[in-house]
Every structure is written in structure tokens, then in C-alpha cells.
Amino acid sequence: MDKEKFEAACRSAIGRDYPRSSVGLLSEKTLHAALKLYYEPDLSFHEQKIGPYFADICKEGSIIEIQTASFGRLSEKLSFFLPDYRVTVVYPIPATKYLSWISAENGEILSRRKVGKKGSYYDAGRELYRLLPLLPHENLQIHLLLIDMEELRLQDGWGKGGKRGAHRIERIPKALVGELVLHTKESFAALLPKSLPSPFTVKELRGATKTGPRVCSALLSLLIKMGTVEKTGQKGRAYLYSVLPSVEEKNEKIPL
């Protein structure tokens, strides 16, 4: 993780101080463009055609895919790349997010405020689950990035204030807060908080990760199917889960 390099990439993406003829960058959103410049400043390696797909970055047998939205459509593309390339999927997670409302009439900023709870690596649980069949592949690794960012929404919706159904027009990255690399089943154990008891229940996992039921369920299912966690017993009506002994030896859990 290089915070200064990230800030420089953000400045370049926001200012668009690179050749305007660069393929794939003219209509690209700022967050996506900044992450591409962070991982590879040389634009000649961006937007490389590989078979029927374009890779965000391809250099020396390695591909980097920046995924700022759902992983739902990524599996087919990765399945094509993985037999022949080392692939890194980068997924940004809002750490601290500010929301600015923009006037649809004149483009002025109408309001700005901090929104939502502080983001965490656990928030990626549901998206990672979508890639479950591919996650064990030796050529695949995942980079989860915690990023402070500002979201710009156009006040062009309906209802009071025109906010319902309004369009998000940009996400501006501000600072790189943290990075977690997932590659082996041992590394996935880092998605468990250090404060979590062993064994633990689903309720205890929800409390430690401060996630909702869907995210918590996806996270636990992911860890079980990755061979990181197993069901080890029952406490009353609740099932108990533990990190597998072979994984525990190499486990570096996330502090709260």
C-alpha cells in the first residue's frame, strides 16, 4: 500500500492529465481511472484486448481487473483469463463516504454530508461469494481496498427534494486507508475479527463484524466453502464454528 502514489493517481484521474486519445479513459469514471493509474501509471498497458475481452491492465503475463461494481458478470471474463494469466481483482470499499448533492439546473453543490457507517473488508463478503468457484484458483488473487471517497449525486429524481431515484454521477477517491490481499484459504481467515471467540456463533460473528444478516451469512458461507472455517458443534440452538487448525497456524485476523 502506497498512500502517496495513490494520491498522485487520484490527482491525475481527476485532472485527466494524460493523453485524451487513450482508449477507455475518455468516458471512464474517476474512481476506476484512479485505480488503474495507481496500479499501472504507464497507459500503454491499459485496456489490452485479450480474446473477446478487454483487460483493464495487462503486463508481463499479469492482468489487473478493477471492479467498482458487482462481481456478477466477472466470472465469465476471469474464467477466460485464469488458465493463461495471473489475475488480480481489485475491489474498492468506501471507508468514509461523503455525499454531495448537485443541482440538475446549474451544477452547483447544494449540500454535503458524511453518510453511512464506516466501511470494512467484511462488506465484500457478498461479492466475493459470487466468485466462489474461481477463488481457489492458483492464478487468482483479490485486493480489497478501503478508500475514503466522495459521492456526487444529481438531484434529478422525484419526491421531496428530488432525491428519490436520483442518479449517481461520480465517486471521487480521496485517500487510501487500508489494503487486504486474499489468495489462499489461510489468507481468507483475515476476514475474521481478532475479537471473535473460538468457537463462535453466527450472532457473535455479526456482532464482531457489525454487518447485517445477509452480509454475515455470505461471509460465513464463503469461509466454510473456502475451507477456512468449519462447523464444530452446537450451543443451545446455535451452531458453533471454528477456524480449521491448519489455517489457524497462519491466521492473521483483522483487529476491530
C-alpha positions in Angstrom: 0.0 0.0 0.0 1.5 3.3 -1.1 -0.7 6.3 0.0 1.4 8.9 -1.8 1.3 7.0 -5.0 -2.5 6.6 -4.6 -3.0 10.4 -4.1 -0.9 11.1 -7.2 -3.1 8.7 -9.2 -6.2 10.4 -7.9 -4.9 13.8 -8.9 -4.1 12.5 -12.4 -7.5 10.9 -12.8 -9.4 14.0 -11.5 -7.3 16.3 -13.7 -7.3 14.0 -16.6 -3.7 15.0 -17.3 -3.0 12.1 -19.7 -3.4 11.8 -23.4 -7.1 12.4 -24.3 -6.8 9.8 -27.1 -6.2 7.0 -24.6 -8.6 4.1 -25.2 -11.1 3.5 -22.5 -10.4 6.6 -20.4 -12.4 9.4 -22.1 -15.8 8.3 -20.6 -14.3 6.4 -17.6 -15.4 7.2 -14.1 -12.8 8.8 -11.8 -12.6 6.0 -9.2 -11.9 3.4 -11.9 -9.4 5.6 -13.7 -7.6 6.4 -10.5 -7.2 2.8 -9.5 -5.8 1.9 -12.9 -3.3 4.7 -12.7 -2.3 3.6 -9.2 -1.6 0.0 -10.2 0.0 0.9 -13.6 0.9 4.5 -14.5 2.0 3.6 -18.0 -1.1 3.9 -20.1 0.3 1.6 -22.8 -0.6 -1.3 -20.6 -4.2 -0.2 -20.1 -7.2 -1.6 -22.0 -5.5 -4.6 -23.6 -7.6 -6.8 -25.9 -7.3 -10.5 -24.9 -9.5 -12.8 -26.9 -13.1 -11.4 -26.8 -12.4 -9.3 -23.7 -10.5 -6.1 -22.7 -8.3 -6.3 -19.6 -8.0 -3.1 -17.6 -4.3 -3.7 -17.3 -2.1 -6.4 -18.8 1.6 -6.5 -18.4 4.2 -9.3 -18.4 1.7 -12.2 -18.1 -0.3 -10.5 -15.4 -3.8 -9.0 -15.6 -5.4 -6.5 -13.2 -9.2 -6.0 -13.3 -10.7 -3.1 -11.4 -14.2 -4.0 -10.2 -16.0 -1.0 -8.8 -19.5 -2.6 -9.0 -21.0 -6.1 -8.7 -18.9 -9.2 -9.4 -22.0 -10.7 -11.1 -20.6 -10.5 -14.6 -17.0 -11.0 -13.8 -16.9 -14.9 -13.6 -17.0 -15.5 -17.4 -14.2 -13.0 -18.1 -12.0 -14.4 -15.3 -12.6 -18.0 -16.5 -11.1 -17.0 -19.8 -8.1 -15.2 -18.3 -7.1 -17.5 -15.5 -5.7 -20.5 -17.4 -3.0 -18.3 -19.0 -2.6 -15.3 -16.8 -2.0 -14.3 -13.2 -5.1 -12.2 -12.4 -5.6 -9.6 -9.6 -9.1 -8.4 -9.0 -9.2 -5.0 -7.2 -12.4 -4.1 -5.3 -12.7 -0.7 -3.7 -14.8 -0.4 -0.5 -15.9 3.1 0.8 -14.2 3.6 4.2 -15.6 7.0 5.0 -18.0 8.4 2.5 -19.3 12.0 1.9 -22.4 12.6 -0.2 -22.7 15.8 -2.2 -26.0 16.7 -4.0 -25.6 18.6 -7.3 -28.3 20.8 -8.8 -29.7 19.4 -12.0 -30.3 23.0 -13.2 -26.9 24.7 -12.8 -24.5 22.1 -11.4 -24.0 23.8 -8.1 -23.3 21.8 -4.9 -26.5 22.0 -2.8 -25.3 20.1 0.3 -22.5 17.9 1.5 -22.5 15.5 4.5 -20.9 12.3 5.8 -23.1 9.3 5.2 -23.4 5.7 6.4 -21.3 3.7 8.8 -17.5 3.3 8.4 -16.8 0.6 5.7 -14.8 -2.5 6.3 -13.4 -5.5 4.5 -16.4 -7.6 5.6 -18.6 -5.6 3.3 -17.0 -7.5 0.4 -18.5 -10.8 1.6 -21.4 -11.0 -0.7 -19.4 -10.0 -3.8 -16.7 -12.5 -3.1 -19.3 -15.2 -2.7 -20.2 -14.6 -6.4 -16.7 -15.7 -7.4 -16.7 -18.8 -5.1 -16.0 -21.4 -7.9 -12.9 -19.4 -9.0 -11.5 -18.2 -5.7 -9.3 -21.3 -5.1 -7.6 -20.9 -8.5 -3.8 -20.5 -8.0 -3.6 -17.7 -10.6 -6.2 -15.5 -8.8 -5.8 -13.0 -6.0 -8.2 -10.4 -4.6 -7.2 -6.9 -3.4 -9.7 -5.3 -1.1 -9.0 -1.5 -0.8 -10.6 0.7 1.9 -10.9 4.2 0.3 -12.2 7.5 1.7 -14.4 8.9 -1.1 -16.9 11.5 -2.1 -20.1 10.5 -4.0 -21.7 13.1 -6.3 -25.5 12.7 -7.0 -27.5 14.7 -9.3 -30.7 16.0 -7.7 -32.9 14.9 -10.6 -35.2 12.4 -9.0 -38.7 12.6 -7.7 -40.3 13.1 -4.3 -39.4 15.8 -1.8 -36.1 17.5 -2.8 -35.8 15.3 -6.0 -33.6 12.7 -4.3 -35.6 9.6 -4.8 -34.4 7.8 -7.9 -31.6 10.4 -8.4 -28.5 9.5 -10.4 -25.1 8.9 -9.0 -22.7 10.7 -11.4 -19.3 10.2 -9.8 -17.3 8.8 -6.9 -14.2 10.7 -6.2 -11.4 8.9 -4.3 -9.8 10.9 -1.6 -7.4 8.6 0.4 -6.3 5.0 0.6 -6.9 3.8 4.1 -6.2 0.1 4.0 -5.5 -3.0 1.8 -6.2 -6.7 2.3 -4.8 -9.3 -0.1 -6.7 -12.6 -0.4 -5.1 -15.5 -2.2 -5.1 -18.7 -0.1 -7.6 -20.2 2.3 -5.3 -19.1 5.1 -5.4 -15.5 3.9 -9.3 -15.6 4.0 -9.1 -16.1 7.7 -8.1 -12.4 7.9 -11.8 -11.8 7.3 -12.5 -12.8 10.9 -12.0 -10.1 13.6 -9.4 -10.7 16.3 -12.1 -10.2 19.0 -14.1 -13.2 17.7 -14.1 -16.1 20.2 -13.3 -19.6 19.2 -15.6 -21.3 18.6 -18.1 -18.7 17.6 -21.8 -18.4 16.7 -23.4 -16.5 13.8 -24.7 -13.9 16.3 -21.2 -13.4 17.6 -19.8 -13.1 14.1 -22.5 -10.4 13.3 -21.6 -8.5 16.4 -17.9 -8.6 15.8 -18.1 -7.6 12.1 -21.0 -5.2 12.6 -22.7 -6.4 9.4 -26.3 -7.2 8.5 -27.7 -10.7 8.3 -27.1 -11.1 4.5 -23.5 -9.9 4.5 -22.8 -12.0 7.6 -24.4 -15.1 6.0 -22.5 -14.7 2.8 -19.2 -14.2 4.6 -19.6 -17.3 6.7 -20.7 -19.4 3.8 -17.7 -18.1 1.8 -15.3 -19.1 4.6 -16.8 -22.5 5.0 -16.7 -23.4 1.3 -13.1 -22.0 1.0 -12.0 -24.5 3.7 -11.2 -21.8 6.2 -13.9 -22.4 8.7 -15.9 -25.5 9.7 -18.9 -26.3 11.9 -17.7 -27.8 15.1 -20.7 -28.2 17.4 -23.8 -26.6 18.8 -24.5 -24.3 21.7 -28.2 -24.4 22.6 -30.0 -23.8 19.3 -27.0 -22.1 17.7 -24.3 -23.8 15.7 -20.6 -23.3 16.6 -17.9 -22.6 14.0 -14.1 -22.6 14.3 -11.2 -21.8 12.0 -9.6 -25.1 10.8 -6.4 -26.0 12.8 -4.3 -26.0 9.7 -5.5 -22.5 8.9 -5.3 -21.1 12.4 -1.5 -21.6 12.5 -1.1 -18.9 9.7 -4.1 -16.8 10.7 -3.8 -13.0 10.9 -7.2 -11.8 11.9 -8.5 -8.2 11.4 -8.4 -6.1 14.5 -11.6 -4.2 15.4 
